[in-house]
Each structure stands twice: as C-alpha cells, then as structure tokens.
Amino acid sequence: MASREEYFSNHSNYKKIRQGFLDFGVRIGELLGEDNSTVLKGMTAIYNLESQLAKVCVCVCVRDIERERERERERERERRKREREREMDRQTDRDRERVVFCSL
C-alpha cells in the first residue's frame, strides 16, 4: 500500500483499500490455481507482515527525524559560538585600536 496511514486508519476509505488489497491478492491466487482459503491465509499473513513493517518504518523515521533535529540544534549552537567568538575578536581589535590611538 502507498502509505502507513492506509494500514492503521479507521476511516472507511482506508478500510476499503485494505479489503481491496486482500481481495485482489486472493483473486490473483485463485487465478494461479490455489484454493480460496489457502490464498486468504497467505494474503492475511502478507498484510500482517506489511503492517508490522509499517510500524517499524515509522519508528525509524521518527528516530531519524529526531537525530536530524539534534544535529541541526548542534550546528546552530556551533554557529552561535563562532559568531560570539568573532564578535569578541572584533571587540578586542577595537580595544587595541583605542589603546594605540590613546598612546599616540
């Protein structure tokens, strides 16, 4: 199925999609010569496996998003630190110029 939502939503459209998925698989299996009950068991097992994978995928995706957010926060902290250091360097340079100017 195209999205994780199709596996877990209780919306009637998604229920129809899930049922269509099973019906389609059963029909293909029957056309290939298997009996209905065997194919239905197999399609149900496939659907259950795909549902479990969809759950795992979301966990991995959320984890990856959190890691990327943390990396972005770290990059922002580093950028601010460098900016503060540059500002301190500029201030030190201005202070030196004042000292030189005053001593002349």
C-alpha positions as CSV (number, residue, x, y, z in Angstrom):
1,M,0.0,0.0,0.0
2,A,1.1,3.5,-0.6
3,S,1.2,5.0,2.9
4,R,1.4,4.0,6.5
5,E,-2.0,5.6,7.1
6,E,-3.6,3.0,4.9
7,Y,-2.7,0.3,7.3
8,F,-3.8,1.9,10.5
9,S,-6.6,4.4,9.9
10,N,-10.2,3.5,10.7
11,H,-11.5,5.8,8.0
12,S,-13.9,4.0,5.7
13,N,-11.8,4.8,2.6
14,Y,-8.8,3.1,4.1
15,K,-10.8,0.1,5.2
16,K,-12.0,-0.3,1.6
17,I,-8.4,-0.1,0.4
18,R,-7.3,-2.8,2.9
19,Q,-10.2,-5.0,1.9
20,G,-9.4,-4.4,-1.8
21,F,-5.8,-5.4,-1.2
22,L,-6.8,-8.7,0.3
23,D,-9.5,-9.3,-2.3
24,F,-7.0,-8.6,-5.1
25,G,-4.4,-10.9,-3.7
26,V,-7.0,-13.7,-3.2
27,R,-8.2,-13.3,-6.7
28,I,-4.7,-13.5,-8.2
29,G,-4.0,-16.6,-6.1
30,E,-7.2,-18.2,-7.3
31,L,-6.3,-17.4,-10.9
32,L,-3.0,-19.1,-10.3
33,G,-4.8,-22.2,-9.2
34,E,-4.8,-22.1,-5.4
35,D,-7.9,-22.6,-3.3
36,N,-9.6,-19.6,-1.7
37,S,-8.9,-20.4,2.0
38,T,-5.2,-21.1,1.4
39,V,-4.7,-17.8,-0.5
40,L,-6.7,-15.9,2.1
41,K,-4.4,-17.2,4.8
42,G,-1.4,-16.3,2.8
43,M,-2.6,-12.8,2.0
44,T,-3.6,-12.2,5.6
45,A,0.0,-13.2,6.6
46,I,1.4,-10.8,4.0
47,Y,-0.8,-8.0,5.2
48,N,0.2,-8.6,8.8
49,L,3.8,-8.6,7.9
50,E,3.4,-5.3,5.9
51,S,1.6,-3.8,8.9
52,Q,4.4,-4.7,11.2
53,L,6.9,-3.2,8.7
54,A,4.9,0.0,8.5
55,K,5.0,0.3,12.3
56,V,8.8,-0.2,12.3
57,C,9.3,2.2,9.5
58,V,7.5,5.0,11.4
59,C,9.7,4.3,14.5
60,V,12.8,4.5,12.3
61,C,11.6,7.6,10.5
62,V,10.7,9.4,13.8
63,R,14.1,8.4,15.3
64,D,15.9,9.7,12.2
65,I,13.9,13.0,12.3
66,E,14.9,13.4,16.0
67,R,18.5,12.7,15.2
68,E,18.5,15.3,12.4
69,R,16.8,17.9,14.6
70,E,19.5,17.3,17.3
71,R,22.2,17.7,14.6
72,E,20.6,20.9,13.4
73,R,20.5,22.2,17.0
74,E,24.1,21.3,17.5
75,R,25.0,23.1,14.2
76,E,23.1,26.2,15.4
77,R,24.9,26.2,18.8
78,E,28.3,25.9,17.0
79,R,27.3,28.8,14.6
80,R,26.3,31.0,17.5
81,K,29.5,30.1,19.4
82,R,31.6,31.1,16.3
83,E,29.6,34.3,16.0
84,R,30.3,35.2,19.6
85,E,34.0,34.4,19.2
86,R,34.1,36.6,16.1
87,E,32.4,39.4,18.0
88,M,34.8,39.1,20.8
89,D,37.7,39.2,18.4
90,R,36.3,42.4,16.8
91,Q,35.8,43.9,20.2
92,T,39.4,43.0,21.1
93,D,40.6,44.6,17.9
94,R,38.6,47.8,18.6
95,D,40.1,47.9,22.1
96,R,43.6,47.6,20.7
97,E,42.9,50.4,18.3
98,R,41.8,52.6,21.1
99,V,44.9,51.8,23.2
100,V,47.1,52.6,20.2
101,F,45.2,55.8,19.4
102,C,45.3,57.0,23.0
103,S,49.0,56.3,23.4
104,L,50.0,58.4,20.4
